Amino acid sequence: MVKHDFTDRPLENFRSVSKLDLGKLALKKQSKIPLKVSILTTLIGLGIASGAFAAGSYVENFESYGTLSYSGSSASLNSGAVLYGNNTSAINTFNNGGLWKALRLAQDGTGSTQSAYVIGTVENSSTRVNSFTASFDLQLKSPDAAADNLSFDIGKLTGSLPRASDNGLWSSGQTGSMLSLVWDFYDNGSGDYVGTGGNGGIQLYKNGSLVAGSNVNNPATVFGTVGSTFTRFNVRYDEELNGGTLQLNTGGTVGAGNLITGGTNLFALSNLGVNFAAADQFAFSAWTGGASVDMFLDNISIQTVPEPSAGALLAFGLGGLMAWRRRK
């Protein structure tokens, strides 16, 4: 019997082919497809299992809370977040007559307060953050001179909480890395930048030290009364972009790829050289002295991109090799 190779010729050329040969053809065709599908499925599964696609996410709008109950100096919130405060009534959720709810980190008229809202890792504790985008709404209210400051931090948290600090939650002498954005409302004479127009200034600190070029005016108005106007801030850090770049934006939106578009860029500082470690945490902190200000925080959204693991890199490498061989 003449043997036929049917893999590269159309079936209409073989109308006289026996049922036995057609069976062989079917088996031959089927034997190729499942193998490729199986390999690709394995590679994708390996990538997923290794965390390649497991971007972290945290969202909170405080709508589900009543007054928070403290245990000592801390109160637990959703998703493992913890609020620390030295004044449990001043540092709590706030309901503006049913119009909106927010977290109040400091209260106008109540001095000497300290608070810290520790969100946590967002990624699992064994995965290192490669880049992140964070967004939140801020409202400030004080009919008199506002004070003192608010910070947004990511890094290794050490020491007791809450605490007062002019440069975020960095502890002197600690190990690890931290980036801290600080909204400063009061000129204490130590060279801190409080901007013009009475709203304070914003600075970036790396491991407790001021980053050059980060002094900008705070665009969030300090209102005389509580209202409905919040200022939206967006923060993006990418350790692989120009040696580590942090972008601070107001009024923009976060879109595809966690990129910030629109609004006003307050600064974009490069060559920061910060590589976060696994278990580094996101947090906000605030403190007041003799003067005070209402600090309302709302609609927090954080998206993280993890560092690709060795398993993920292997999966993608093998997938690329297969694609290259197919083109050959």
C-alpha positions as CSV (number, residue, x, y, z in Angstrom):
1,M,0.0,0.0,0.0
2,V,1.2,3.5,-0.8
3,K,1.7,5.6,2.3
4,H,0.4,9.2,2.1
5,D,1.6,12.3,4.0
6,F,-1.5,14.5,4.4
7,T,-0.1,17.2,6.6
8,D,0.7,19.7,3.9
9,R,-1.9,18.9,1.2
10,P,-5.6,19.8,1.1
11,L,-8.1,17.1,1.8
12,E,-10.0,17.6,-1.4
13,N,-7.0,16.0,-3.2
14,F,-7.7,12.6,-1.5
15,R,-11.2,11.7,-2.2
16,S,-10.2,8.1,-2.7
17,V,-8.3,7.8,0.5
18,S,-9.2,4.8,2.7
19,K,-10.9,5.1,6.0
20,L,-7.8,3.7,7.6
21,D,-5.6,6.5,6.2
22,L,-8.2,9.2,7.2
23,G,-8.0,7.8,10.8
24,K,-4.2,8.1,10.7
25,L,-4.6,11.7,9.4
26,A,-6.9,12.6,12.3
27,L,-4.6,11.1,14.8
28,K,-1.6,12.9,13.3
29,K,-3.4,16.3,13.4
30,Q,-4.6,15.8,16.9
31,S,-1.2,14.8,18.2
32,K,0.3,18.2,17.3
33,I,-2.3,20.6,18.7
34,P,-2.7,19.3,22.3
35,L,1.1,19.3,22.8
36,K,1.5,23.0,21.9
37,V,-1.6,23.9,23.9
38,S,-0.4,21.9,26.9
39,I,3.0,23.6,26.8
40,L,1.5,27.1,26.6
41,T,-1.0,26.3,29.3
42,T,1.9,25.1,31.5
43,L,3.9,28.3,30.9
44,I,0.9,30.5,31.6
45,G,0.2,28.5,34.8
46,L,3.8,28.8,35.9
47,G,3.6,32.6,35.4
48,I,0.4,32.9,37.4
49,A,1.6,30.6,40.2
50,S,4.8,32.6,40.5
51,G,3.0,35.9,40.8
52,A,3.8,37.4,37.4
53,F,0.2,38.6,36.9
54,A,-0.8,39.1,40.5
55,A,-0.9,42.9,40.7
56,G,-2.0,44.1,44.1
57,S,-4.9,46.4,44.7
58,Y,-6.4,48.4,47.7
59,V,-9.5,50.5,47.6
60,E,-11.3,52.3,50.5
61,N,-13.9,55.0,50.6
62,F,-14.9,54.7,54.3
63,E,-18.7,54.5,53.4
64,S,-19.1,51.2,55.3
65,Y,-18.0,52.6,58.7
66,G,-19.7,54.2,61.6
67,T,-17.6,55.6,64.5
68,L,-14.5,53.4,64.9
69,S,-13.9,51.6,68.1
70,Y,-10.3,51.7,69.4
71,S,-8.5,49.1,71.4
72,G,-5.9,51.1,73.2
73,S,-4.4,53.5,70.6
74,S,-5.4,51.6,67.5
75,A,-8.6,50.7,65.5
76,S,-8.9,47.9,62.9
77,L,-10.3,48.6,59.4
78,N,-11.0,46.5,56.3
79,S,-8.3,44.5,54.5
80,G,-6.0,44.5,57.5
81,A,-5.5,48.3,57.7
82,V,-5.0,49.8,61.1
83,L,-5.6,53.4,62.4
84,Y,-3.4,54.7,65.2
85,G,-4.3,57.8,67.1
86,N,-3.6,59.5,70.4
87,N,-7.0,61.1,70.4
88,T,-9.7,58.6,69.5
89,S,-12.5,61.1,69.0
90,A,-10.5,63.6,66.9
91,I,-8.9,60.8,64.8
92,N,-11.8,58.8,63.5
93,T,-14.3,58.6,60.6
94,F,-16.3,61.7,59.8
95,N,-19.8,61.9,58.4
96,N,-20.7,65.2,56.8
97,G,-24.4,65.1,57.3
98,G,-24.8,62.2,55.0
99,L,-23.2,64.0,52.1
100,W,-19.9,62.1,52.3
101,K,-17.8,60.0,54.7
102,A,-14.1,60.3,55.1
103,L,-11.3,59.5,57.5
104,R,-10.2,62.4,59.7
105,L,-6.5,62.2,60.5
106,A,-6.5,65.5,62.5
107,Q,-9.2,67.8,63.9
108,D,-9.3,71.6,63.7
109,G,-9.4,73.0,67.2
110,T,-7.7,70.0,68.7
111,G,-3.9,70.4,69.0
112,S,-1.1,68.0,69.8
113,T,-2.6,65.1,67.9
114,Q,-0.7,62.3,66.2
115,S,-2.2,59.7,63.8
116,A,-1.1,57.0,61.4
117,Y,-3.2,55.1,58.9
118,V,-1.3,51.9,58.0
119,I,-2.7,50.2,54.9
120,G,-0.1,47.5,54.8
121,T,1.7,45.7,52.0
122,V,-1.0,45.6,49.3
123,E,1.1,42.9,47.7
124,N,1.5,39.7,49.7
125,S,4.3,40.0,52.3
126,S,6.8,37.9,50.3
127,T,6.5,39.9,47.0
128,R,8.5,43.0,46.3
129,V,6.7,46.1,44.7
130,N,8.3,47.1,41.4
131,S,6.0,50.1,40.8
132,F,2.8,51.5,42.2
133,T,0.2,54.2,41.5
134,A,-1.8,55.7,44.4
135,S,-4.7,58.1,44.3
136,F,-6.6,59.8,47.1
137,D,-8.8,62.8,47.9
138,L,-7.9,65.4,50.5
139,Q,-9.9,68.2,52.1
140,L,-8.4,70.7,54.5
141,K,-10.3,73.0,56.8
142,S,-9.1,75.7,59.3
143,P,-10.4,79.2,59.8
144,D,-7.0,80.2,61.3
145,A,-3.4,79.2,60.6
146,A,-3.2,75.5,59.7
147,A,-0.7,73.1,61.2
148,D,1.3,70.9,61.1
149,N,1.7,68.2,58.4
150,L,0.4,65.2,56.6
151,S,2.5,62.4,54.9
152,F,2.0,59.6,52.5
153,D,4.7,56.9,52.9
154,I,5.8,53.7,51.4
155,G,8.7,51.6,52.9
156,K,9.8,49.8,56.0
157,L,7.8,50.9,59.1
158,T,9.7,50.7,62.4
159,G,9.2,52.3,65.8
160,S,6.1,53.1,67.7
161,L,2.9,54.6,66.2
162,P,1.6,57.2,66.1
163,R,4.4,59.7,66.3
164,A,5.1,63.3,65.2
165,S,7.6,63.9,62.5
166,D,8.4,66.6,59.9
167,N,9.7,64.1,57.3
168,G,7.2,61.3,57.2
169,L,7.4,58.0,59.1
170,W,11.1,57.4,58.6
171,S,12.9,56.5,61.8
172,S,16.4,57.8,62.3
173,G,18.9,54.9,62.1
174,Q,16.5,52.4,60.6
175,T,17.4,50.0,57.8
176,G,15.5,49.6,54.5
177,S,14.1,52.4,52.2
178,M,11.2,54.8,52.4
179,L,9.7,57.5,50.3
180,S,7.6,60.1,52.0
181,L,5.5,62.9,50.5
182,V,4.9,65.5,53.1
183,W,2.2,68.3,53.1
184,D,3.6,71.0,55.4
185,F,1.2,73.7,56.6
186,Y,3.3,75.5,59.2
187,D,6.6,77.4,59.0
188,N,8.5,76.2,62.1
189,G,11.6,78.2,61.2
190,S,13.7,75.1,60.3
191,G,13.8,75.8,56.6
192,D,10.8,73.7,55.7
193,Y,8.8,74.9,52.6
194,V,5.2,76.0,53.3
195,G,4.6,77.5,49.9
196,T,2.6,80.6,49.1
197,G,-1.1,81.4,49.3
198,G,-1.6,80.0,52.7
199,N,-2.2,76.3,51.7
200,G,1.3,75.0,52.7
201,G,3.8,73.2,50.6
202,I,4.6,69.7,49.5
203,Q,8.0,68.0,49.7
204,L,9.5,64.6,49.0
205,Y,11.8,62.8,51.4
206,K,13.9,59.8,50.7
207,N,15.0,57.9,53.9
208,G,14.2,61.0,55.9
209,S,16.2,63.4,53.8
210,L,14.7,66.1,51.6
211,V,14.9,65.4,47.8
212,A,16.1,68.5,45.9
213,G,13.6,70.0,43.5
214,S,10.5,68.7,45.3
215,N,9.4,72.0,46.9
216,V,6.0,72.9,45.4
217,N,2.9,74.8,46.5
218,N,0.1,72.7,47.9
219,P,-2.9,73.0,45.4
220,A,-5.4,71.8,48.1
221,T,-7.2,74.9,49.5
222,V,-7.4,75.2,53.2
223,F,-11.1,76.1,53.6
224,G,-12.6,78.1,56.4
225,T,-15.5,75.6,56.7
226,V,-16.2,72.0,55.9
227,G,-17.6,71.6,52.4
228,S,-17.9,69.2,49.5
229,T,-14.7,70.1,47.6
230,F,-11.8,67.6,47.7
231,T,-8.5,67.8,45.8
232,R,-7.5,64.6,44.0
233,F,-3.8,63.6,44.2
234,N,-2.1,60.9,42.1
235,V,1.3,59.4,42.9
236,R,3.2,57.0,40.7
237,Y,6.6,55.4,41.3
238,D,8.5,53.2,38.9
239,E,11.9,51.9,40.0
240,E,12.9,51.0,36.4
241,L,12.1,54.4,34.9
242,N,15.2,56.7,34.8
243,G,16.7,55.1,37.8
244,G,13.5,55.3,39.9
245,T,11.0,58.1,39.2
246,L,8.2,59.5,41.3
247,Q,5.4,61.5,39.7
248,L,3.1,63.7,41.8
249,N,0.0,64.8,40.0
250,T,-3.3,66.6,40.9
251,G,-6.6,66.4,39.1
252,G,-5.5,63.7,36.6
253,T,-6.8,60.2,36.2
254,V,-5.2,56.8,36.3
255,G,-5.7,54.7,33.2
256,A,-4.3,51.8,31.3
257,G,-1.0,50.5,32.5
258,N,-1.5,52.5,35.8
259,L,-0.3,55.6,33.9
260,I,-1.5,59.1,35.1
261,T,-3.0,61.3,32.4
262,G,-4.4,64.8,32.4
263,G,-4.4,67.2,35.4
264,T,-1.3,69.0,36.5
265,N,2.1,67.4,37.2
266,L,3.5,69.0,40.4
267,F,6.8,67.3,39.9
268,A,8.5,64.2,38.4
269,L,11.8,63.4,40.1
270,S,14.2,60.8,38.7
271,N,17.2,58.8,39.8
272,L,15.8,58.2,43.3
273,G,17.3,54.7,43.3
274,V,14.7,53.3,45.8
275,N,14.1,49.5,45.5
276,F,11.4,48.5,47.9
277,A,11.7,45.2,49.8
278,A,9.1,42.6,50.4
279,A,6.7,43.5,53.3
280,D,7.3,47.2,52.8
281,Q,4.0,49.0,53.7
282,F,1.9,52.0,52.5
283,A,0.7,54.5,55.2
284,F,-0.5,58.0,55.9
285,S,0.4,60.0,59.0
286,A,-0.5,63.4,60.4
287,W,0.3,65.5,63.4
288,T,-0.6,68.9,64.9
289,G,1.0,71.1,67.6
290,G,-0.5,74.2,69.1
291,A,-2.3,75.1,65.8
292,S,-4.5,72.5,64.0
293,V,-6.4,71.7,60.9
294,D,-9.1,69.2,59.8
295,M,-7.5,66.7,57.4
296,F,-10.1,64.6,55.6
297,L,-8.8,61.6,53.6
298,D,-11.1,59.8,51.1
299,N,-11.4,57.5,48.1
300,I,-8.0,55.8,48.4
301,S,-6.9,53.6,45.5
302,I,-3.5,51.9,45.3
303,Q,-2.4,49.6,42.5
304,T,0.9,47.8,42.6
305,V,3.0,45.9,40.1
306,P,5.2,43.2,41.6
307,E,8.8,42.4,40.7
308,P,8.7,39.4,38.3
309,S,9.8,36.3,40.1
310,A,12.3,33.8,38.8
311,G,9.5,31.4,37.8
312,A,7.7,34.1,35.9
313,L,10.9,35.0,34.0
314,L,11.5,31.4,33.2
315,A,7.9,31.0,31.9
316,F,8.2,34.1,29.7
317,G,11.6,33.1,28.5
318,L,10.4,29.6,27.4
319,G,7.4,31.1,25.8
320,G,9.6,33.5,23.8
321,L,11.8,30.6,22.8
322,M,8.9,28.6,21.5
323,A,7.7,31.6,19.5
324,W,11.2,32.1,18.0
325,R,11.4,28.4,17.0
326,R,8.0,28.6,15.3
327,R,9.1,31.5,13.2
328,K,12.2,29.6,12.3
